[in-house]
Amino acid sequence: MAKGKKSKVVHTKENKKGGTSFFQDNPITRYLKETRAEMAKVTWPTRDEAIRLTGVVLAVTAGMAVFLGVVDTVFSTLFRLIVGT
């Protein structure tokens, strides 16, 4: 252990019988609980916002596809002219 660093101690709640519960220490269960808590904090878009933003994504994707197609055609033509194929 590095000098000056303390080890992390995980405290668990005891169940009614005086022991600790497996599910309180289980990292998967803890992850799922924390994920659920974070998802509750999310501000979800309205249906209209989601539709509008989906349209923007599709338009930008189509625009970039056309742009890259044109650039590819131009460079292919220039390459053929230079190489002489």
PEKA-V754857 format. One record per residue. N is the residue number from 1. RES is the residue in three letters. NEAR is the number of other C-alpha atoms within 8 Angstrom. D_FIRST is the distance of its C-alpha to the first C-alpha in Angstrom with 1 decimal. Layout:
n=N res=RES near=NEAR d_first=D_FIRST
n=N res=RES near=NEAR d_first=D_FIRST
//
This chain:
n=1 res=MET near=3 d_first=0.0
n=2 res=ALA near=4 d_first=3.8
n=3 res=LYS near=4 d_first=6.5
n=4 res=GLY near=4 d_first=8.7
n=5 res=LYS near=6 d_first=7.2
n=6 res=LYS near=4 d_first=8.3
n=7 res=SER near=4 d_first=8.2
n=8 res=LYS near=4 d_first=11.5
n=9 res=VAL near=4 d_first=14.2
n=10 res=VAL near=4 d_first=17.2
n=11 res=HIS near=4 d_first=20.5
n=12 res=THR near=8 d_first=23.4
n=13 res=LYS near=7 d_first=27.0
n=14 res=GLU near=9 d_first=28.9
n=15 res=ASN near=8 d_first=32.0
n=16 res=LYS near=5 d_first=35.3
n=17 res=LYS near=5 d_first=34.7
n=18 res=GLY near=6 d_first=31.6
n=19 res=GLY near=7 d_first=29.2
n=20 res=THR near=9 d_first=27.0
n=21 res=SER near=10 d_first=28.3
n=22 res=PHE near=6 d_first=27.0
n=23 res=PHE near=7 d_first=28.0
n=24 res=GLN near=10 d_first=26.0
n=25 res=ASP near=9 d_first=22.7
n=26 res=ASN near=8 d_first=24.0
n=27 res=PRO near=6 d_first=22.5
n=28 res=ILE near=6 d_first=25.8
n=29 res=THR near=10 d_first=27.8
n=30 res=ARG near=11 d_first=25.6
n=31 res=TYR near=8 d_first=26.0
n=32 res=LEU near=8 d_first=29.7
n=33 res=LYS near=8 d_first=30.1
n=34 res=GLU near=8 d_first=28.4
n=35 res=THR near=8 d_first=30.5
n=36 res=ARG near=8 d_first=33.6
n=37 res=ALA near=8 d_first=32.9
n=38 res=GLU near=8 d_first=32.4
n=39 res=MET near=7 d_first=35.6
n=40 res=ALA near=6 d_first=37.5
n=41 res=LYS near=6 d_first=36.8
n=42 res=VAL near=6 d_first=38.2
n=43 res=THR near=4 d_first=41.6
n=44 res=TRP near=4 d_first=43.6
n=45 res=PRO near=7 d_first=46.5
n=46 res=THR near=6 d_first=50.0
n=47 res=ARG near=6 d_first=52.1
n=48 res=ASP near=7 d_first=54.1
n=49 res=GLU near=8 d_first=51.0
n=50 res=ALA near=9 d_first=49.5
n=51 res=ILE near=8 d_first=52.9
n=52 res=ARG near=8 d_first=53.3
n=53 res=LEU near=8 d_first=49.8
n=54 res=THR near=8 d_first=50.3
n=55 res=GLY near=8 d_first=53.5
n=56 res=VAL near=8 d_first=51.8
n=57 res=VAL near=8 d_first=49.2
n=58 res=LEU near=8 d_first=52.1
n=59 res=ALA near=8 d_first=54.2
n=60 res=VAL near=8 d_first=51.5
n=61 res=THR near=8 d_first=50.7
n=62 res=ALA near=8 d_first=54.4
n=63 res=GLY near=8 d_first=54.9
n=64 res=MET near=8 d_first=52.1
n=65 res=ALA near=8 d_first=53.4
n=66 res=VAL near=8 d_first=56.9
n=67 res=PHE near=8 d_first=55.5
n=68 res=LEU near=8 d_first=53.5
n=69 res=GLY near=8 d_first=56.5
n=70 res=VAL near=8 d_first=58.7
n=71 res=VAL near=8 d_first=56.3
n=72 res=ASP near=8 d_first=56.1
n=73 res=THR near=8 d_first=59.9
n=74 res=VAL near=8 d_first=60.4
n=75 res=PHE near=8 d_first=57.9
n=76 res=SER near=8 d_first=59.4
n=77 res=THR near=8 d_first=62.9
n=78 res=LEU near=8 d_first=61.9
n=79 res=PHE near=8 d_first=60.3
n=80 res=ARG near=9 d_first=63.4
n=81 res=LEU near=8 d_first=65.6
n=82 res=ILE near=6 d_first=63.6
n=83 res=VAL near=6 d_first=63.3
n=84 res=GLY near=5 d_first=66.8
n=85 res=THR near=4 d_first=66.1
//
